[in-house]
Amino acid sequence: MGIQDIIEGKKQWRAHMARVHALPADYQIVYKEIQRYFFKVGPVDLPDGPLLPGIVDFFEEGVAAGKGVLELIGNDVAAFCDDLVKDSRTNADIYQESISGEPGTAEK
């Protein structure tokens, strides 16, 4: 990864976060909780994938329709997140695999 890739990635992230900050306060709070959840246990391809921008798209559509954020995702943010990544390999899966291995075996 070259310096240009890093600069471009930062530009894209700033543009993404500008879209988040344009959302109503309740949407921003829920987005930050979703983001925190995904950064802890989320899919391995989270940085390069379309998941977070897709959530912002979904939220923008909800705002345009005049719906509250909990009308869109329900009351359980973690369940909503788990449903989004149910078919993806997650950091939690990798951790479980690493601790369930035989004692004394090194991971490659």
C-alpha positions as CSV (number, residue, x, y, z in Angstrom):
1,M,0.0,0.0,0.0
2,G,1.5,3.2,-1.1
3,I,1.2,6.7,0.2
4,Q,-1.4,7.6,-2.5
5,D,-3.5,4.7,-1.4
6,I,-3.4,5.9,2.2
7,I,-4.3,9.4,1.2
8,E,-7.2,8.2,-1.0
9,G,-8.5,6.0,1.8
10,K,-8.5,8.9,4.3
11,K,-10.4,11.1,1.8
12,Q,-13.0,8.4,1.3
13,W,-13.3,7.9,5.1
14,R,-13.7,11.6,5.7
15,A,-16.4,11.8,3.0
16,H,-18.1,8.8,4.6
17,M,-18.0,10.4,8.0
18,A,-19.3,13.7,6.6
19,R,-22.4,11.8,5.4
20,V,-22.8,10.3,8.9
21,H,-22.6,13.7,10.5
22,A,-25.3,15.0,8.2
23,L,-27.7,12.5,9.6
24,P,-30.1,13.4,12.5
25,A,-28.7,12.9,16.0
26,D,-30.5,9.7,16.8
27,Y,-29.2,8.1,13.6
28,Q,-25.7,9.2,14.4
29,I,-25.8,7.6,17.8
30,V,-27.0,4.3,16.4
31,Y,-24.5,4.4,13.6
32,K,-21.7,4.9,16.1
33,E,-22.9,2.0,18.1
34,I,-23.0,-0.2,15.0
35,Q,-19.6,1.0,14.0
36,R,-18.2,0.2,17.5
37,Y,-19.8,-3.3,17.4
38,F,-18.4,-4.0,13.9
39,F,-14.9,-2.8,14.8
40,K,-14.9,-5.3,17.7
41,V,-16.5,-8.4,16.2
42,G,-17.4,-7.4,12.7
43,P,-16.5,-9.0,9.4
44,V,-12.9,-9.4,8.4
45,D,-13.4,-7.4,5.2
46,L,-15.0,-4.4,7.0
47,P,-12.4,-1.8,6.0
48,D,-12.6,-2.7,2.3
49,G,-16.2,-3.7,2.1
50,P,-19.4,-1.9,1.3
51,L,-21.1,-2.6,4.7
52,L,-20.7,0.7,6.5
53,P,-21.4,2.9,3.4
54,G,-24.5,0.6,2.8
55,I,-25.7,1.3,6.3
56,V,-25.4,5.1,5.7
57,D,-27.3,4.7,2.5
58,F,-30.0,2.8,4.4
59,F,-30.2,5.4,7.1
60,E,-30.4,8.3,4.5
61,E,-33.3,6.5,2.9
62,G,-35.0,6.2,6.3
63,V,-34.5,9.9,7.0
64,A,-36.0,10.8,3.6
65,A,-39.0,8.6,4.4
66,G,-39.4,10.3,7.8
67,K,-38.8,7.2,9.8
68,G,-37.0,7.0,13.2
69,V,-33.9,4.9,13.3
70,L,-35.4,2.3,15.6
71,E,-38.3,1.8,13.1
72,L,-35.6,0.8,10.6
73,I,-33.4,-1.5,12.7
74,G,-35.5,-2.5,15.7
75,N,-34.7,-2.1,19.4
76,D,-31.7,-4.5,19.4
77,V,-28.7,-3.0,17.6
78,A,-26.5,-6.0,18.2
79,A,-29.2,-8.3,16.7
80,F,-29.4,-6.0,13.6
81,C,-25.6,-6.1,13.3
82,D,-25.4,-9.9,13.7
83,D,-28.1,-10.3,11.0
84,L,-26.0,-8.2,8.6
85,V,-22.9,-10.3,9.0
86,K,-24.4,-13.7,9.6
87,D,-22.8,-15.2,6.5
88,S,-19.5,-13.4,6.8
89,R,-16.3,-14.5,8.6
90,T,-15.9,-12.2,11.6
91,N,-13.0,-11.3,13.9
92,A,-14.9,-13.2,16.6
93,D,-14.8,-16.3,14.5
94,I,-11.0,-16.0,14.0
95,Y,-10.6,-15.5,17.8
96,Q,-12.7,-18.6,18.6
97,E,-10.7,-20.6,16.1
98,S,-7.4,-19.5,17.7
99,I,-8.5,-20.5,21.2
100,S,-10.1,-23.8,20.2
101,G,-6.9,-25.1,18.7
102,E,-4.8,-27.8,20.3
103,P,-2.6,-26.5,23.2
104,G,1.0,-26.0,22.0
105,T,0.2,-25.6,18.3
106,A,1.2,-22.5,16.6
107,E,-1.1,-20.6,14.2
108,K,0.2,-19.9,10.8
